[in-house]
Amino acid sequence: MVHAMQDTKYHRDNGGADTWMKLLEGSVLVACWSQADGLAHGLCDDIKSTPPMDWRAFYKMPSARLFLMKKGDGLFM
């Protein structure tokens, strides 16, 4: 759960297995990519101290997805 006006560092949910989200209130910007692309472009939570998001690397990844979820939206990956 995340409170209003907060964000999370990039991370892998459930060890990279199935993940779902249901947005109950407000809206949220979601960025996601494959584990292979994350490793290739240095956006991987295996690094002990997760650096800030590198949006230039994100946009180079073939699997990169960026979208806005609104109240009531669901996502299954």
C-alpha positions in Angstrom: 0.0 0.0 0.0 1.2 3.5 -0.8 -0.3 6.7 0.7 -1.0 9.8 -1.4 1.9 11.7 -2.8 4.4 8.8 -2.2 6.3 6.5 -4.6 8.2 3.3 -4.4 11.7 2.6 -5.8 11.7 0.1 -8.6 11.4 -3.4 -7.3 10.4 -6.9 -8.2 7.1 -8.0 -6.7 6.8 -11.7 -5.7 10.2 -12.5 -6.9 9.2 -11.7 -10.4 6.2 -14.1 -10.3 2.5 -13.2 -10.9 1.6 -9.8 -9.6 -1.7 -8.0 -9.5 -2.9 -4.5 -8.5 -6.4 -3.1 -7.9 -6.5 0.7 -7.5 -9.0 1.7 -4.8 -8.6 5.5 -4.9 -7.0 8.2 -6.9 -4.6 7.5 -9.7 -1.1 6.0 -10.0 1.6 6.1 -12.7 3.0 2.6 -13.3 6.3 1.8 -15.1 7.2 -1.8 -15.7 9.6 -3.8 -17.8 11.0 -7.4 -18.1 13.6 -8.7 -15.7 15.9 -9.4 -18.7 15.7 -5.7 -19.9 16.2 -4.5 -16.3 19.4 -6.5 -16.0 20.6 -5.4 -19.4 20.0 -1.7 -18.7 21.0 -1.5 -15.0 17.4 -1.1 -13.7 17.5 -4.2 -11.4 16.6 -4.4 -7.7 19.4 -7.0 -7.3 21.7 -4.0 -6.7 22.1 -3.5 -3.0 21.5 0.2 -3.1 18.8 0.9 -5.7 19.8 4.1 -7.6 17.2 6.6 -8.7 15.1 5.8 -11.8 17.0 6.3 -15.0 14.2 7.3 -17.5 16.7 7.3 -20.4 17.4 3.6 -19.8 13.7 2.9 -19.4 12.8 4.3 -22.8 15.5 2.2 -24.5 14.0 -1.1 -23.2 11.8 -3.0 -25.7 9.6 -4.3 -22.9 9.1 -0.9 -21.2 5.5 0.0 -20.4 4.3 3.3 -18.8 0.6 3.9 -18.0 -1.8 5.7 -15.7 -4.1 3.6 -13.6 -7.3 5.2 -12.2 -9.7 4.3 -9.5 -11.3 0.9 -10.2 -8.6 -0.2 -12.7 -7.0 -3.6 -12.2 -3.6 -5.0 -13.5 -2.4 -8.5 -13.7 1.2 -9.3 -14.8 
